[in-house]
Amino acid sequence: MNEGRITREGIRIHLAEDFAGMHKAGRLAAQILDEVGALVEPGVTTGVLDDFIRNRVEAEGAVSATIGYRGYQHASCISVNHVVCHGIPGEKVLADGDILNIDVTVIIDGWYGDSSRMYVAGRAPIKAQRLIQVTHDSLMYGIEAVKPGNTFGDIGAAIQAHAEKHRMSVVRDFCGHGLGRVFHAPPNVLHFGRAGKGPTLEEGMFFTIEPMINLGRPDTKILADDWTAVTRDKSLSAQFEHSIGVTATGFEIFTLSPGNKFFPEMG
């Protein structure tokens, strides 16, 4: 493996031993997301879910990366229905059929574990179930494009092709990102694009892939709280996120669900 260096695009190439730290942090983020799912049901507030996550992070001796980040004061982002990302937990009461993304980032021994996934309160409508399935599959197609010699454009093209085949749209306003001992770093990982374009993938790169897919148009807007992003046409949106490391032959997923619960039960 190339030893700790920075590419001309500003992307850090990590050492072989760095993978262990990322697996540890990623596993905790995934474990907490496994556990919080049992609380997702109609009548529960998003604030209760966030309190659970905060307490679990603290109980594990880890640190929440989002608390204090640019003034943010919660241990998760919880985005319900037409909220695309960065939904702020609070008094919002979940109703039957609501779909929600919960996004958690933890820090262990200086390494960041970042993952999000979809949940359903009660039973989701068929159109919401289709959106969740297509979004999940879009992520996995993007991950399958990860190997040395491919490009970041290959990842985006795979995601875009699958979403648009199902007449859904890819959000352009937000992207994945490099991470490791920092929360956000180069590269920006676009979830759309052209195969063969963009920086070339190299062993030792760490980054997230986190496509946001809308049932309607891709356009978003930010609400007055300066965090919450919503679809302009109020169509449903879904997102799944894994943290990835590029290996000599392909990829490792740092945020695999310990309980195989990454994809939600939808009734």
SERO-22727 format. One line per field, with one value per residue (C-alpha): residue in one letter; x, y, z; residue number from 1. Coordinates in steps of 0.001 Angstrom, whole numbers, m for minus. Example, Ala and Ser with C-alpha at 12.3 -4.5 7.8 and 13.67 -1.06 7.14 Angstrom:
aa [A; S] .
u [12300; 13670] .
v [m4500; m1060] .
w [7800; 7140] .
i [1; 2] .
***
This chain:
aa [M; N; E; G; R; I; T; R; E; G; I; R; I; H; L; A; E; D; F; A; G; M; H; K; A; G; R; L; A; A; Q; I; L; D; E; V; G; A; L; V; E; P; G; V; T; T; G; V; L; D; D; F; I; R; N; R; V; E; A; E; G; A; V; S; A; T; I; G; Y; R; G; Y; Q; H; A; S; C; I; S; V; N; H; V; V; C; H; G; I; P; G; E; K; V; L; A; D; G; D; I; L; N; I; D; V; T; V; I; I; D; G; W; Y; G; D; S; S; R; M; Y; V; A; G; R; A; P; I; K; A; Q; R; L; I; Q; V; T; H; D; S; L; M; Y; G; I; E; A; V; K; P; G; N; T; F; G; D; I; G; A; A; I; Q; A; H; A; E; K; H; R; M; S; V; V; R; D; F; C; G; H; G; L; G; R; V; F; H; A; P; P; N; V; L; H; F; G; R; A; G; K; G; P; T; L; E; E; G; M; F; F; T; I; E; P; M; I; N; L; G; R; P; D; T; K; I; L; A; D; D; W; T; A; V; T; R; D; K; S; L; S; A; Q; F; E; H; S; I; G; V; T; A; T; G; F; E; I; F; T; L; S; P; G; N; K; F; F; P; E; M; G] .
u [0; 1085; 2105; 349; 411; m1884; m2839; m2771; m6549; m5964; m7179; m5369; m3990; m4163; m1925; m2874; m3103; m5596; m8313; m8631; m9473; m12098; m13685; m13956; m15584; m17814; m19002; m20131; m22074; m23732; m24460; m26215; m28257; m29208; m30406; m32357; m34557; m36511; m37719; m38986; m42784; m45790; m46153; m42432; m40692; m37460; m36049; m36513; m34567; m31763; m31611; m31174; m28350; m26601; m26746; m25431; m22504; m21569; m22009; m19478; m16917; m17116; m17777; m20564; m19023; m22138; m22562; m20880; m20175; m20814; m23119; m25214; m26370; m27646; m26131; m27907; m29691; m33208; m34875; m38565; m40485; m39658; m36658; m33610; m30931; m29803; m33203; m32966; m34388; m37007; m40758; m41693; m44032; m43791; m47033; m47929; m46320; m43595; m40178; m37042; m33310; m31154; m27558; m24955; m21238; m19068; m15405; m13336; m9607; m9647; m11337; m14743; m17516; m20311; m23439; m27128; m30051; m33811; m36501; m40281; m42793; m45584; m46212; m44912; m47012; m45973; m44402; m42256; m41228; m40146; m38144; m36349; m35517; m34200; m32130; m30555; m29788; m28354; m25906; m24856; m24328; m22148; m20126; m19628; m17853; m15167; m11791; m8339; m8191; m11861; m12897; m15272; m17293; m17882; m19494; m21786; m22724; m23753; m25968; m27558; m28262; m30134; m32183; m33183; m34047; m36786; m37868; m36451; m33960; m30567; m30058; m27208; m26863; m25211; m22528; m20369; m16981; m13582; m13128; m10741; m9255; m11381; m15141; m15045; m12146; m11551; m12912; m16492; m18202; m20911; m23851; m24254; m21809; m20030; m18119; m14373; m14414; m13060; m10116; m8873; m9543; m6457; m5920; m6067; m8729; m11516; m14838; m18600; m21117; m24545; m26983; m30169; m32896; m36197; m39505; m39929; m37459; m33918; m34212; m33808; m34000; m32677; m35177; m34808; m32932; m29977; m29732; m32848; m32840; m36173; m37391; m38748; m41681; m42377; m41797; m40486; m36718; m34582; m30894; m28492; m24841; m21811; m18198; m15837; m12145; m10485; m8465; m5962; m8748; m11918; m13444; m14225; m17397; m16593; m20233; m21779; m24749; m23722; m27307; m27861; m30442; m29184; m32307; m35590; m38476; m41373; m44309] .
v [0; 3576; 5031; 8044; 10694; 13202; 12941; 15964; 16256; 16555; 13036; 11283; 7789; 5931; 3236; m451; m210; 2657; 270; m1199; 2179; 2835; m574; 39; 3444; 2271; m751; 1389; 3748; 742; m920; 2188; 2401; m1253; m554; 2650; 885; m809; 2625; 3796; 3616; 5913; 8281; 8557; 11905; 12336; 13919; 10642; 8824; 11371; 11122; 7358; 7811; 10429; 8151; 5129; 7089; 8297; 4828; 3431; 6075; 7549; 11108; 12349; 14154; 16256; 17772; 21163; 20837; 24321; 24950; 21794; 20374; 16861; 13384; 12599; 14061; 12660; 13430; 12540; 12077; 15050; 16116; 15239; 15490; 17352; 17158; 18412; 16058; 17558; 17499; 15992; 13046; 10145; 9096; 5737; 5428; 8002; 7142; 8578; 8622; 8563; 9695; 9065; 9868; 8766; 9317; 6527; 6902; 9793; 7848; 8810; 6289; 7770; 5968; 6534; 4359; 4400; 3395; 3116; 4068; 1545; 498; 2581; 3249; 1264; 4298; 4901; 1246; 1488; 4632; 2980; m93; 1907; 4159; 1197; m541; 2669; 2855; m757; m280; 2706; 672; m2122; 378; 946; m554; 807; 2156; 3077; 6691; 8595; 9234; 5476; 5560; 8470; 7058; 3715; 5413; 7799; 5077; 2907; 5740; 7201; 3766; 3758; 7331; 8776; 11618; 12022; 15039; 17188; 19632; 17223; 14583; 12044; 13013; 11834; 11011; 9263; 11295; 14204; 14492; 15938; 15962; 15658; 14204; 15279; 12021; 12940; 10572; 11373; 11812; 10185; 6924; 7385; 10976; 12407; 11349; 7776; 5489; 4283; 1778; 3535; 6124; 6437; 8123; 7957; 7133; 8463; 8975; 10942; 9878; 11719; 10441; 13790; 16363; 16627; 20261; 21097; 24132; 24906; 25933; 28946; 26904; 26823; 23036; 21223; 20442; 19552; 18697; 21790; 19830; 18139; 14699; 11907; 11517; 8628; 8113; 5335; 5871; 3661; 4551; 2795; 2008; 1178; m2052; m3584; m5529; m3565; m2167; m2722; m1359; 2; 488; m2926; m3665; m6164; m7440; m7375; m4603; m2018; m2366; m1668; m4019; m2439; m4483] .
w [0; m574; 2768; 4217; 1541; m125; m3804; m6094; m5570; m1814; m980; 1872; 1279; 4604; 5986; 6224; 10028; 9771; 8608; 12122; 13649; 11004; 11513; 15264; 14849; 12019; 13958; 16894; 14640; 13001; 16360; 17656; 14458; 14938; 18482; 17868; 15326; 18119; 19261; 15869; 15955; 15625; 18574; 19343; 18949; 17044; 20207; 22106; 19400; 19592; 23404; 23086; 20587; 22738; 25784; 23880; 22441; 25929; 27453; 24979; 25924; 22430; 21293; 19036; 16073; 15483; 18957; 18713; 14989; 13555; 16501; 16047; 19405; 18681; 18451; 15194; 12212; 11759; 8437; 8058; 4772; 2488; 4584; 2485; 5185; 8326; 9998; 13599; 16278; 18562; 19223; 15853; 16562; 14153; 12446; 10967; 7548; 8135; 6734; 8301; 7887; 11025; 10564; 13290; 13434; 16362; 17195; 18774; 19342; 16890; 14084; 12668; 12007; 9862; 8688; 8067; 7128; 6650; 9146; 8951; 11651; 11289; 7684; 4800; 1668; m1403; m3071; 6; 96; m3554; m2824; 96; m1985; m4935; m2659; m886; m4160; m5631; m2724; m3192; m6944; m6125; m3622; m6130; m8402; m5755; m6644; m7489; m11034; m11212; m10768; m8528; m11670; m11916; m8452; m9306; m12698; m11172; m8586; m11072; m13627; m11146; m9645; m12993; m14376; m11738; m12625; m9409; m9085; m7424; m5166; m6506; m3617; m1149; m1523; 260; 1632; 2696; 6384; 8753; 11589; 10376; 9859; 6341; 3893; 151; m2013; m2591; m3574; m6085; m6494; m10186; m13020; m15925; m15821; m16154; m14898; m11645; m9467; m9713; m6748; m4877; m2103; 1257; 407; 3012; 2182; 2543; m144; 868; m2002; m1411; m3838; m4369; m5730; m7459; m8710; m7298; m6170; m2474; m225; 3261; 5942; 8221; 10853; 8401; 8678; 7476; 3745; 2142; m1344; m3088; m4489; m1109; m2625; m416; m63; 1202; 1981; 2952; 3915; 4436; 5200; 2784; 2513; m812; m648; m3085; m4799; m4064; m894; 2764; 4361; 7818; 8877; 8263; 10543; 13257; 13356; 9587; 10091; 7602; 5466; 7333; 7920; 6065; 7286] .
i [1; 2; 3; 4; 5; 6; 7; 8; 9; 10; 11; 12; 13; 14; 15; 16; 17; 18; 19; 20; 21; 22; 23; 24; 25; 26; 27; 28; 29; 30; 31; 32; 33; 34; 35; 36; 37; 38; 39; 40; 41; 42; 43; 44; 45; 46; 47; 48; 49; 50; 51; 52; 53; 54; 55; 56; 57; 58; 59; 60; 61; 62; 63; 64; 65; 66; 67; 68; 69; 70; 71; 72; 73; 74; 75; 76; 77; 78; 79; 80; 81; 82; 83; 84; 85; 86; 87; 88; 89; 90; 91; 92; 93; 94; 95; 96; 97; 98; 99; 100; 101; 102; 103; 104; 105; 106; 107; 108; 109; 110; 111; 112; 113; 114; 115; 116; 117; 118; 119; 120; 121; 122; 123; 124; 125; 126; 127; 128; 129; 130; 131; 132; 133; 134; 135; 136; 137; 138; 139; 140; 141; 142; 143; 144; 145; 146; 147; 148; 149; 150; 151; 152; 153; 154; 155; 156; 157; 158; 159; 160; 161; 162; 163; 164; 165; 166; 167; 168; 169; 170; 171; 172; 173; 174; 175; 176; 177; 178; 179; 180; 181; 182; 183; 184; 185; 186; 187; 188; 189; 190; 191; 192; 193; 194; 195; 196; 197; 198; 199; 200; 201; 202; 203; 204; 205; 206; 207; 208; 209; 210; 211; 212; 213; 214; 215; 216; 217; 218; 219; 220; 221; 222; 223; 224; 225; 226; 227; 228; 229; 230; 231; 232; 233; 234; 235; 236; 237; 238; 239; 240; 241; 242; 243; 244; 245; 246; 247; 248; 249; 250; 251; 252; 253; 254; 255; 256; 257; 258; 259; 260; 261; 262; 263; 264; 265; 266; 267] .
***
